Amino acid sequence: MFKTLASVIITILAFYGLSPMDAKAAVKAQTVAYTVDNEKFTGYLAYDDAYSGKRPGIIVVHEWWGHDAYARKRAEMLAKLGYTALALDMYGTGKLASHPKDAKNFMMAATKSVGQMKSRFLAAYDLLKKHNTVEKSKMAAIGYCFGGNVAVNMALAGVDLNAAVAYHSTLTQWVKKAPKGLRTKIRVFNGADDPFLQKSTVAAFDAVMKASGADYKHIYYPNVVHSFTNPGATEKGKKFKLPLAYDAKADKDSWQQTLKLFREVFY
């Protein structure tokens, strides 16, 4: 299929880290309310209305703390690059953890079954797909920590995604078996010194990826620990005595590799 001029323009601008019509960019962002199994959820939708054409839709899945400002920031970053992004909510409206114990409880409740996880993910996915700025055949998901696990598991569960990207993900598998011929391109970015990442878990995930035949790469950053993409990680690590720390170099490289992947799958 021939590329449209608009697609070519977006590709070139994205390569240099610019948004379409950058000088006149006007990112529109809004909270969006939706319901899953009679429970209320609140997401955050962002897009650049300076660009009038259809563009890919990107789901952003939050860390285990819950739907917070960091997830919304990533959605806005994607909007500036010419995508429409929706930072979803996996826990429910108002469920934002201020302590690791709360985060663990919210995460356990959200992942009690693959069916529930998929329902919560698909509610946001369908909402994004129906937005008038989104090209329905071009969808991807990115996620951080817990959110990275969600993103890759939804690909394994058969959600139609061109790409799924996980940052500082423990690679927990709720979906134990992937379909053969998995067309979703999978990228995982982890700190080589992340103590939350277990060799046995990685080996199991690698085996599933190999069996699926997916285009899969796992990138490690030396001397980097958990939550390296989040500028607020170091402070939280100190506060709760957890191995969390921001790493600007790893953050930048993983983001640039993600944008490169999006150029490959979308344009």
N, C-alpha and C positions, 0 to 999 in steps of 0.2 A: 504494500500500500504506500502510495506517495505521501511524503510528509507535506503538511500544509506549511505555508509561510510562517504562520503564527507559531507552529511547533518548532520550526527551525530557530526562530527568534528566541523562544523560551530556552531552547537548548544552549544557544550561544551565551545568553545572559546568565543562565544558571551556572555555566562553566566558570564564569568570572565572579560568581557570588552575588549577582545583581538580580533584581526582580524585573519583570516586564514593565516597560515605561517607568523605570526607576525614579526619574526626576519628578514624576507626577503620581508616584505610588500613593494609594489610599487604601490601607488595609482596614477592612471592615471586620469587626469581631463582636460576637454576641454569645450570651449564654443560651443554651437550648435545653428545654425540659422534655423528658420523655418517660415512658412508663414501661416496666418489664415485670410481668407477673404481679400486677397491682402494686408494685413498689416504684417510688419516684427516683429518677436519676437526673443529674444535671451535667451536661457537657459544655464544651466551648468551641464554637465554630469560627474560623478565620479564613478570609480570602481577600484578594486585591481586586477592588472593583474598577481599577484603571485598565484592567484587561477584560475585554468583553467576551472572549471565546471560552469554549469548554476547556477544562484542564483536569489533570489527574486528581484523585481524592486520596488523602493520606489520613489514616487513623493513627492517633497518638495515644499510647497506653501508659498511664502513670506508674510511678514507683509504688512500693508497698505502703507508703505513707498515705496515699489516696490522691484524688484529683486536686492538684494544687497549682500554685502560680508557675512552677517550673514546667509542668506539662502544657499549660497555656502558652508559656513563652515559646516552647518548641513549635506549637501550632502557628503562632504568629511568624516565627522565622520561616516556616514553610510557605506561609501565605505571601511573604515578601518575595519569595522565589518563584511565584506563579502557580502555586498549588492551592487547592482548597483543603484545609486540614480541620479535623475534628478531634479534640482531646476528649476522649470518652470518660465515663465514670463507671468503674467496675464494682464499687462498694454501695452506692446509694447516696442520695442527696444529704449533705451535711456530715458524712462519715469521713472525716479527715483526722488522721492520727497525730497526736502530739507526743506520743511515747511509743517505743518499739513494741511494748505489750499490746497496745491498742492496734498498731499496724498488723501485728501477727494475727490478732483475733479477726480483724476485718478481712485479711487475706484468706484465712481458713474458711470463713463463712462464704466468701465469694467463689472459692474453688472446691466446694463440697461435692460437686459433680461436674463432669464435662458438659452435660446438657445445660446446666445453669450458666456456666461460663460462656458457652456458645450463644445462648439466648441473649445474655447481656452484651456480648460483643456485637452480635448481628443487629441488635436494636439500633446501636449507633452506626454501624456499617450501612444499614439500609437507609437511615436518616441522611447520612452523607451522600450516598449514591443517588438519592432522589433530589439533591440540591441542584438548582438550575445552572450552576457553574461547573458541574462535574461531568466528565466524560465517563460513562458507566463502565466501560470496558477497561479503564485504567485505575486500578485501586491497589494500595499498598498499606502496610501497617508497620509502625515502629514502636518500640517499647523499652522501658528502662527498668532494670532489676526485675521485680515481679511482672511489670508490663512487658518486658522482653520475653519472659516465659509465655505470657498470654499470646503475644504476636506470633511466635513460632508454633505454638500449639494450635492456634486457629488455622494456620496453614496446613498442619498435619491433619486437622479435623475436616479439611476439605473446603474451607472458605475460599472463594475465588479471589486470590491476591496475586498480583504480578510479582510482588516482592514482600518479604518480611524481614525486619531488621531488629536485632536484640542487642542492647548495650548493657554491660555488666549484669548479665543474666546467669542465674545458676543452672539454667537448662533443665529445670524440673519438667518431667514429661507426664502430663495428665493423659495425653493421647499416646498410647503405647506403640501404635503401629501406623506408619504413614502409607498412603496409597502409592502403588508403583507408578512411575512416570509423573511424579509430582512436578508441576511446572512452575511453582512458586520459587523464585530465587531467594535463598536464605543467606543472610550475613549475620555473624555474631562477633561482637567486639568485647573482649574481656581483658582485665588486668592480669598479668602473669603471676602476680603475688596476691591475688584475691583469695583469702582463706575460705570464703563461702563456696568456692568452685571446687567440687570434688572430682578427682580423676575418674572414679567409677561412673559418675553421672555423665561426664563428658564422653567417656568411651561408649556408654550406652546410646547417647544421642548421636554420636558419630556413626555408629552402626546402623541406626534407623535412617539417617540421612543417606548413607551409602546404599542401603536397600531400596530407598525410594527413587534413587537416580537423580535426585535434585541437584541443581547448581548451588553448591554449599561451600562457604568458606568461613573458617573460624580464625579470627585475628587476635593475637595476644600482644599486649604492651608490657615490656620489661619494667620492673620496679613500680608497677601501678597496682592499686588495690581497688576495692569496691566503690561504686558510685562515682567514678572518675569524670563523668560528663557534667555533673551538677556542681556549680560554684558554691552551693550551700552545704556540700557534703562534709567538708573538713570541720566546719563548726559543729555539725550534728555528731560527727565521729568523736570529737572531743567531749561533747556534752554527755553522750551515752556510752562512752568508752567502747566504740565500735570501730572496726577497720575500714572507715570511710574517708576518702580524701579526693579532692578535685585534682585533676591533672590537665592543664591547659593543652599540652601537646597532644595527648591521647584524645582529648575531646575534639580538637580541631581535625585531627587526622581521621577519626571515625566518622565525623560529620561530612568531610569532603569525600570519603569513600562511599558514604550513603548517597550523596548527591550524584556521584558518578554512576552508581547502580541505577538510580532513578532515570538518569539520561539513557542508560542502556535499555531499560525495559519499557520506557514510555515514548521515546522519540526516535 
